[in-house]
Amino acid sequence: MSRSVTVRVPAKVNVQLAVGAARPDGFHPLANVFLAVGLYDRVTVTPADELRVTCSGPDADQVPLDATNLAARAAAALAARRGRTGRDAAVHVHIDKDIPVAGGMAGGSADGAGALLACDALWNAGASREELLEICAELGSDVPFSLVGGAALGVGRGELLTPLEVGGDFHWVFAMATRGLSTPAVFREFDRLTEGAAVPEPVASEPLLAALAKGDVDALAGAVVNDLQPAALSLFPELARTLEAGLEAGAATALVSGSGPTTAYLARDAASAARIADALAASGTCRTVRVAPSPAPGATVL
């Protein structure tokens, strides 16, 4: 039987997403405070005759299974760096999804980080943490954080990470929307909404970092911000009803997660999170609801 390696990798929520004006290369500078949450994909790699990707779990039919999948790209990138070709570079990547698909929670990025770490272990490639993070950054802006987990400030495109201290647990509820949102479309709408305005350079919020370090739920609730939220609401106005339903159910704060369309609700404790989840599920404003604690560890070989 061929040896296989399985890696567990978390979803994320952005408790701060400050967005600057588009750079000449088309990317936007970010001050992106990531918090990993306890919703996980599991990525398993096994030697194969050719590189292929399969997927199971909720909304697996929406996951691309070709060479555009970040997990496939991660395997190919590590193989290229190690000079592996042909069957030596071929793996079957299976993704067991639990992170919402196309939900602004970095599920695709998580799969890329998971496949990279799994292939490194399978091939005994011996990549350093620095090399793994370098490959992650080449794959996408959110991929490095999926490898690291915990909490971190991401600058540049979000890929340049500084770990952050978290002084306690935070409890989250996530409401999955009835349809998706394209991340590029949300950034284009951000550009449209801010056209002609002086967009400030993005910087990390000191009150928010202090709230994380103290584990202070109410202070964090007062400091969270997502500069992409107006653009997401412009493209998907119905999300406003979902946000309001969570606040009415007792959430300390509510925001669009990343570029959306998933919405996130910070609860004061686990019992409150369960009540908010029940209320959102009954509200008719979303498709499904999930509860998860944070922070969570990054990509981990099981």
Secondary structure, DSSP 8 states (H G I E B T S, - for coil): ----EEEEEEEEEEEEEEE----TTS---EEEEEEEEEEEEEEEEEE-SS-EEEEESTTGGGS--STTSHHHHHHHHHHHHTT--GGGG-EEEEEE--S-TTSSS-HHHHHHHHHHHHHHHHTT----HHHHHHHHHHH-TTHHHHHHBSEEEEETTTTEEEE----S-EEEEEEE-SS---HHHHHHHHHHHTTTS--------HHHHHHHHHT-HHHHHHH-EETTHHHHHHH-TTHHHHHHHHHHTT-SEEEE-TTSS-EEEEESSHHHHHHHHHHHHHHTS-SEEEEEEE--B-SEE-
